[in-house]
Amino acid sequence: MVAIGVPSSAVALSAGTQGDATRFVAEQTAVMRAKADSAVAVQSETMQGNGTAVADMRSATMQASAAPTVAAKSAVMPGDAAPIVAVQSMAKQANAASTLDTQTIAASQAAADESAAQPDSTLQQLIDEAAPGAQLVLPSGTYEGELVIDKELQLVAPETILRYTGEATALRVEANRASVSGLTILDETVKSEPTVLVTGDEVRLEGLEITTASGGIWVRDADGGELRDNVIGWSRQPEAQRVRPAAKGNGIDLYGAHDHLIVGNTLRELHDGIYLENSDTNEVTENRIYDSRYGVHCMYTIGTRIYANVGEGNITGAMVMNTQDVEMIGNHFSKQSENVNSQGLLLFDAQRTLIRDNLLSGNRVGMYIEQSSDNVIEANRVLDNFTGLHFIAASGNRVTGNELRGNVADAQARESTDNEIAGNYWDEHRGIDADGDGYSDISYAINPLYAGIAQRRPPFQLFYQSPGMRFLEGLYQADMKSWTTDVSPLMKPPSAAEEDGEAASRWPAGVAGALLLGGAWSVILFARRR
C-alpha cells in the first residue's frame, strides 16, 4: 500500500537498513535524555539566585533535544520516509519533555526568588541551622520579623533591624542561656502581645533598641537573666499615639521571674517603666525612666534591690506595694508633679524596707508612706516638693537623718503615731539648741488638721497651704500627744554639716597659701630696698 505519495521502491526497505535506523534512533534518544537529566540536576543545585545558569541550561537542553532529530535525518536515506517520520515523532516527544523540564526549573527558580525576598525566613533559617552554643552574627540590613530562639545561642546583631507588623511577638527567646545583643526592633502595631518574650532561664538581652506599641520585654517564669543597656520607647505612629496612657504596655515586665539583673536601661513614655510582680531577689540598678506612669513598680515581691535609678516626669518615681525586704538606695526621682497623685516614692503595705540616700526633688509629694510598717527611712534628701513626707496609717517605722528643705510643707500625717522619728532636718521648724549638741530641744510635731480635712472632704485640697488653712492649723491644738512627732530635730541640714566639714578640711591649705604669699611679698620688698 502506498501512503502520502511516496514511491513503492522507497517503502520496501531492507531489514538491515531498518535495523540500523532503529538502533540509531534509540541511541540518540538515550543521549538526548541523559543530557536533559544532567541539565535539570545542575539547575537544581544553582537555582537559588543564579538566573544566568537557568538561561544557559535552557539553551543546552534545547540543543540536546534538537540534535538527535537532525542526526537521524542525515543518517537515514532520503527515500526512507517511514523511519524519518518515526525519528521525528520520538524527537518531538523528547523535545516536549525537555520543554516541561525547563518550565519546572523556571517555576522552581521563581519560588526560590520569592523565598529570598522574605528576609525573616533568612534570619530564622540562620538561627535554625546554627549549632547550639554557637555565636551567630546576623547580617546588616532591615528584615521582616518574627524570630524564635529555641536553642542556646549568642545572637549578635549590631547593624540588624527587625521590623514586625504582625499581631504576635516579634522575638521569642525560649532557650536557656541564650543571648541577644545589638538588635533594633520596630514593632509598632497596637496589640496585646509584647515585642520580646523571654521564657528561658539565664537569658541575656543587651543593647537592644525597641520601639513598641504594646509591651517592651516580658519575662515569664524564668530565672537568673540579665537585661542590660536596652532602650525601649513608645511608638510615634499615629495609631500608637492615640492609645491612652493607662492602656500602654510596660517597658520591662517580670512575672514569676527571680534573680534577674536589670541595669542601665532607658525607658520612655510607657505604662510602667519596670514592673515586677511575684518576682523575688531581683536587682534594678542605674536605669533611667521618663514620662511613664510608675518608673519602678514592685508588687508582691521579696528582696528586691533598687539602686541608683533616675526617674523624671513620671506620675510616681517608684511604687513599692505589698512587698517585704526591699532596698532602695541612691535613687533620684524628680519632677513627678503633673498628676494629683504624683509622688517621688510611694510605699503601700510595705514591710522591712530600707530607704537610704535617695534624692526626691520637685515632686508633688516627696515620699508617701501608707499602711506600711517596720521600715527604715534614713539619710534621704527631700527637696523642693509640695509636700516632703506624707504618712497615713503608718506605724513601727524608723525615720532619721533625713533632710527636708525647700518644700511648701515639710510633712503631713494622720493615724501614724507609733513611729520612731528623730534627728531629721525640717526646714519650717524653728528650734532651740540650748546645749549645743546640734539637735533642737523643741520637738517638731506634724499638724494633722489639713490631712484629716482633705480625707473627709477631698475638695478642700484646693486650700492646701492657703493662708486660711495655715491660720486654722495654728489654732488647732487638739490631742497633740497623738501627732506624728520628731522628738529631736536637727538644727542644721546634714548637707550643711558636710559643707562645714569640707570647709574645715580646706582651712589648713588656705593658711599655708597665705603664709607663702606673705613670704613672697617679703622677699620682693627686701630685694627692692637693696
Number of C-alpha atoms within 10 A of each C-alpha: 4 10 9 6 6 13 11 11 10 14 15 9 15 8 8 9 13 15 11 12 21 15 11 17 25 14 12 20 22 13 15 25 18 13 19 26 14 14 24 20 12 13 24 14 9 14 20 16 13 13 15 11 15 22 14 12 19 23 13 15 24 18 15 23 26 17 15 25 22 13 14 22 19 11 13 19 15 10 14 19 16 16 20 21 12 15 26 19 13 17 23 15 13 21 22 14 15 24 17 12 18 23 13 13 21 18 12 16 21 16 14 14 16 10 14 14 13 13 16 20 17 17 20 16 12 15 22 14 9 15 13 14 12 14 16 16 16 18 16 11 11 16 20 21 24 21 20 18 22 16 20 21 23 20 20 18 21 16 14 18 22 23 19 22 15 16 15 16 22 23 21 21 26 19 19 22 18 26 22 20 20 19 21 21 26 21 30 23 20 23 19 15 19 26 29 23 21 25 18 25 23 19 27 22 24 21 19 21 20 27 21 29 28 28 30 29 26 22 24 18 15 22 22 18 25 20 21 21 20 24 20 26 20 26 21 13 13 9 12 18 14 10 13 9 14 11 11 24 26 27 32 25 22 25 17 15 24 26 18 25 18 22 21 20 25 20 27 21 22 32 24 33 33 27 21 25 20 16 25 26 18 25 20 23 22 20 25 23 29 23 22 29 27 30 34 26 20 25 19 16 23 23 18 25 19 23 21 20 25 22 28 24 26 31 27 34 36 30 22 25 21 17 24 22 19 25 20 24 21 19 25 22 30 26 24 32 23 14 14 10 11 24 35 35 30 22 24 19 17 25 23 19 25 18 21 21 19 24 23 28 29 25 32 26 31 35 26 22 24 21 18 24 22 19 25 19 20 20 21 24 24 28 23 23 28 22 25 31 21 23 24 18 16 25 20 18 22 17 20 22 21 25 25 27 20 19 24 17 22 26 25 22 26 22 18 23 20 17 18 17 21 20 23 26 26 26 19 15 16 12 17 16 15 11 9 10 10 17 22 24 18 16 18 24 18 20 21 23 20 20 22 15 13 15 12 9 10 11 10 14 14 9 13 16 16 11 10 11 15 15 11 13 15 11 10 13 13 11 7 13 10 15 20 24 22 23 18 21 29 29 22 16 21 19 13 10 12 11 11 12 11 11 11 11 11 11 11 11 11 11 11 11 12 12 12 12 11 11 11 11 12 11 10 10 10 9 9 7 6 5
